[in-house]
Amino acid sequence: MSTAGRLTRSLAVLYGAGASAALGAVVVLGDGTAATYVAGLTAFWWLPPALVVVPVAVAVRAWGVLAAVVAPAVAAGALLGPLALPGRGGGSTDLRVATFNLTGTRGLDGLRLLVQRWQPDVLLLQEVSTDARRYLDEHYPQYPHRWYGAASRVGGDDGGGTDGDAVWSTVPIASTRAVTGLPEGARPAHVVVLDAGALGGPAALPVLSLHLASPCLGCSPWGRENNPAGGTTEAARTRVAEARRYAQVARELAAEGPVVLGGDLNSSDFNEPLRVLTGDGPDGGGLTDVHRAVGTRPQLTRGSNPGYARVDVVLTAGMEPVADAEGTAGGSTHAPVVADLRWEG
């Protein structure tokens, strides 16, 4: 074997061992440390190379290399495999829901493009700043029914500010109620009940616009103190606690009929919050991730095109996913997600 060949095999084994170790740490430690949280968040970028290494290792009979990359290859297949399955979703749409983190006023152009192209029936918005709300209150008459949550402090090294969540709808808002039992440092949230009868749905369709605790990645000590959820590790624990509470709320709501949740989870497929919300166990929310059900693209919503993680999601129980898509960020640090749903039965 040539020197180049030996070096290539050594690098492949090194990658496989490192990826396997990172995967094991994510599984065992979850989001409890900053390192494993970031590893889970960015798994889309460091797992897929294993899918390339596997067939090459088999072709050249490099069994040591194959053994080193098999675990990350299996994980990458679980992450990306469903996106390649044919015949996912399709059919008629009864309800179109979009979620979008505006990032204050930065995402106003993205919101314009979102409404112009997709015309969602329901908009779940996050990081709606006071300035953005002043502008929005004078625009988009096609959404006459609006709810704005209480503004909460957000922080970091730049001093932060205040923002809140919102729900816009083409159908009337029947009622709202605050979600209680959230952990310290969590943003406030409400169950907003829509009367979806005009869309062929129930008179009481609960929806939630979620924004889990910000991670404060790379924050200085001052920035950690300024962030309501604390530093990266503390914020990760807060997100898991938030997800468990929202999972409980979702189970209770789903017992009565369909429910839709959407928002910025500040976590991705290999982080705990999404696993909690979609889990079927006693502590799981039993929700369907629309993208995992019918998505055909990676949908990396955090960061510029492409982003580095899929943190913005639409989840549902009691409704059938039909299709989903990623919109244009338009200045926001997030891209919007559009989900088409159908009433069950």
Secondary structure, 3 states (H helix, E strand, C coil): CCHHHHHHHHHHHHHHHHHHHHHHHHHHHCCCCHHHHHHHHCHHHHCCHHHHHHHHHHHCCCHHHHHHHHHHHHHHHHHHHHHHCCCCCCCCCCEEEEEEECCCCCCHHHHHHHHHHHCCCEEEEEEECHHHHHHHCCCCCCCCEEEECCCEEECCCCCCEEEEEEEEECCCEEEEEECCCCCCCCCCCEEEEECHHHHCCCCCEEEEEEECCCCCCCCCHHHHHHCCCCCHHHHHHHHHHHHHHHHHHHHHHHCCCCEEEEEECCCCCCCHHHHHHHCCCCCCCCCEEHHHHHCCCCCCCECCCCCCECCEEEEEECEEEEEEEECCCCCCCECCEEEEEEECC
